[in-house]
């Protein structure tokens, strides 16, 4: 009846407190902080390739490994008509060795049933016959890296000054991206130490936040969801699977950071919370903080600050091994 006292019951899911398999510093691999000699050399080689030329080799009519060729390719259907997307004048590097100038070869290609490439998806499960003609054999010429060529081409006085500029650019790029790479590497190692299952409601919440952020980003970029899927070469079902996997990792990361914070005594003070509102750039930080307190939302901010502090602690304590992958590839 109106005005009479009443009672009710409800169930609230509780966030579990998991324990990590280890609280020792994580061990990660990162690229060297500054530009390495191999990285600079790679960039120089890329610049040199941009200025390579291919000249007709009148002295040779056979396509060998050190030669290149202009090839005319036809891909006719069974009725004799050509598949336009696969018919072109193209340059192939080391694809049809042994061919002679003006020689024509034919070969067949079985397109897999599960072919997903845009140009070939309509031909999935079919056999395509190709006809290739070697129009001309060419020799590649790479310019010599000299002070004179560098000055005429790029405006630098010497090769060393060009390399110095490249080194500076690589270092600046690394300074911007390596902290994020380190954070991702530390998070991945930390997640490996969570053996407990993620509660469904926690995974669903993480998935909802990921989707919200994703679609907001698409909207800011002016990209449709269908265009995004096409650019990635996936369908909506695969997208859903990917999001669910990311949500599981995100939820595990949150549980791992919570556990790390408890173990290492990481706390959030009132001063930390107030500073967060000041950094947010709101018009009246104290008023906004009080509004959040009355609305019972401050725990969200405290949780975020604590996890950020925990991640900073993980990164500070991480044992880092520098690995120059560029040098290893050579």
N, C-alpha and C positions, 0 to 999 in steps of 0.2 A: 504494500500500500504506500501511496505517496507520503513522505515524511517519516517513514519507519526505517529503522536501521536494517542493513542487509550485509551479507558477506558473499564473497565470491573467490574462486580459485583460478589460477592461471599458471602455465608452465613457461619458464624462460630457459632457453639454451645457454649453458655456461661455456665460456671459452676454456678449453683444457690447458693445463700447465704441463707441457711435455718436458722431458729431459733429453739433452743431446748425448750422443754416444761419446763425445769428447769435448772438453772445453779448452783444449790446447790451441795455440795459434794455428790458423789455417795456413796451408802451404800452397802458393799459387805461382804461376808463371806469367811474366809480363814482358812486352818488348822493351828494349833499352829506352831510357828517357830521352836521350838526345838522338840526333841523326847519326846513323852509322855510315861507315865508308861504303858498305854494300848498298844501302838505301840511296845514297847520293849517286852512286854509279848506275843504279837501276833507273833513276830519273834522267840522268844524262843519256843513257841508252835509249830511253823512250823518246827523248827529244830528237836524237839522231835518226831514229826510225821514221819520225815524221817527215824528215827531209831526204829519205831514200828515194831513188829514182829507178825505174825499170826500163831499160833500153833494149830494143830489138837486137838479138844476137845473130848477126848475119853469118858468123863463122860456125855456128852450130845449129843443127836441125833436129837434135834429139833432146828430149826433156830428161835431164838428170837431176840428182839431188841438189846440186848447187844452182839450178836454173829455175825459172818461173815461166808461166805461160798464160796467154789469153785463150780461154776455151769458150766455144759456143756449145751450149747444152740444150737439148730438146728432151721433153718428157711426154711422149704421145700416149693417148689413151688407146684402148682396144679398137675404137672406131676410127682411129687415125688422127683425131683432133688432139691438140696439144693442151697440156695442163699449164695454164698461163703462169701460175705462181712458181712453177718449177722450171720454166723455160727462160733462159737469159744468156747474155754475154757476161761471163764472170771470170775472175782470176782465182785460180786454185793454187795454193802453195803445196808442192810435193804430194799431190793427190793422184796424179796419173803418170807416174814415172815410166820412162821408156817410150812414150809416144813421140812420133816424129811430126814435124811441121806438116800441116794439111792432112794428117792422118785422122781417121774417125773410128771410134770404138763404141760399142754398145754394152750395157750391163743392166742387170735387174736388181731391184731393191724391194724386199718384202716389208711392207709397212705393218708393224705389230697391231694386234687387235685393240690394245689399250693405248695407242698413240694419242698423246695430248698436245703435241706441237700444233700451233694454229694452222700453219701451211699444209700440214699433212693429216690433220684429224679427220677430214672428209674422205680420206683414202684409207682409213684404218682397215686392216685385214686384206688389202689388195696388193697386187704386185705392180710396181711401176717400172717401166722400161726407159732407160736413159740412153741418149745418143750424144756423145761428146766429140767435138772436133777441135784439134789443137791448131789454132789460127796462127800463132807465132810463138817462138821460143824467146825468152827474155833473160837478161842478166841484171842482177840487182847491184846498184852502186850506192854505197854509203859514204857520205862526205867524211873527210878526215878532220878529226877534232883538233883544231889548231887555234892559237890566239887570234889569228887573222879571221878564220871562219866564224869564231864566236863573236868577234867584234862586228863583222858585217851582218851576221844573222840576228844577234840578240842585243847588240850594243854594249856588251861587257868588254873591258880591255883585255882580259886574259881568261884562259880556261879556269884557273883557280878562282877568279872573282865570280864566274858563273856558278862554280860548285859551292862557293861560299854562300851565295844567295839561295841556292837550292837547300843547303844545309839549314840555313836560318828558317826557311819556310817549313821544312819537315819538322824541325824542333818546335815551332809554334803550333803546328797541327797536333803534335803529340802532347804538348802541354795542355791542350784543350780536351783531348779525348782519353788520355791514359787514366785520369782519375775515375772516369765512368767505367772504363774497362776493368780497373782494379776493383771497383765496387761490385760489378757483375760477377767477377771471378770469385770474390770473397763470399758473395751471397750464394753462389752455386755450391761452393764447398761446404758452407754452413747447412744448406738444405740437405746435403747428403748425410748429415748427422742426425736427421729427424727420422726415426723409425716408426713413429706412431701414425695412424691414419688421420687424415684431416676430416673433422666433422662436416657433414653435408651442408649445414646452414652457413658455416664459415666459408666453405668453397663457393657456395651460391652467392654470398655477399661479395667475395673477391671477383667472381665472374661478372656480377652486375656492375661493379666499379670499372672493370676493364672495358666492358662494352660501352659504358657511358663515356669514358675517356676516348675510346676508339672513334665512336661516331661524332663526338665533338671535334676531334682532330680532322676527320674527313670533311666535316662541314666547314671548318676554317680554311681548309685547302681547296674547297670547291670541287671535291671528287665524289662521284656517286659510288655506292657500295658495289654495284655491278662492275664499274670500271676498275675498282680496287681488286676484285676477285680476278678479273681478266688479266690485270698486270702481274698478279702472283701466280697465275695459271692454276687456280684451285676453284672448287665449287663451294656452295654455302655449307654443305655437310662437312667438308674438310675444315672450313673456317670454324665451325662450331666445335669440332674436335680440338683444334688448335687452342681456341679460347679456353676450353675446359682444362686442358693440360697446363696452360699458363696460370689459370686460376688456382689449380692445385699447388703449383710451385710458389705462387704469391702467398697463399695461405700458409704453406710450410715455412716460407721465409719469415712471415710474421711470428709464427710460433717459435722459430729458432732464435730470432732476435729477442723475443720476450724471455726465453730461457737464458740466453747469454746475459741479458740485463740483470736478471735475478741472481745468477751465479756470481757476477762481478760487481754487484752492489751499485748498479747504475740507477740513479734516481732523477726525478724531475722536480725542480723547486718552483715555488710561486714566481720567483724572479725569472726563471726560464719561460714560464707561460706569459708573463707580462711582456718580456722582450720579444716574444713571437708576434704579439699584436702590434708592437711598435715597428717591427720589421715588415709587417704586412702592409704598412703605409695607409692604414685606415685613418679617417679624419680625427676621430677621438678614440685612441687605443683603450683608455681606461673604461669609457662608456661601453665600447664593444665587448670588452672582456666581461664586464658586469652583465651584459645582455646574455652572453654565452653561459655565464654561471647560473643565471635565473632559469635559462632554458635547459639546464642540465646537459650541456654539450661540451663542457670543458674536458671531460674525460677523453674525448676523441683527440683533442689537441695534445693532451698529456701523453697519450698513447703514441701519437706520431713523433713527438719530441723524444720520447724514451727510445723508440726504435731507431731514430736517426742517431742518437748518442751511441746506441749499441753498435750500429754499423760503423760509425767512426772509430769505435774502440777495436772492433774486429779488424778494420783496415790498418789502424796504427800498429797492432800487434802481429799482423800477417808476416809470414816469412816468405819473402819474394825472391824468386830466381829469374834473372833476366835471360831471355832467350831471343836471339837474333834470327828469326825465321828467314829473313831475306838472305843472310849469309849462308844458311843451311841449304837453301834452294840452289845455290850456285854450284 
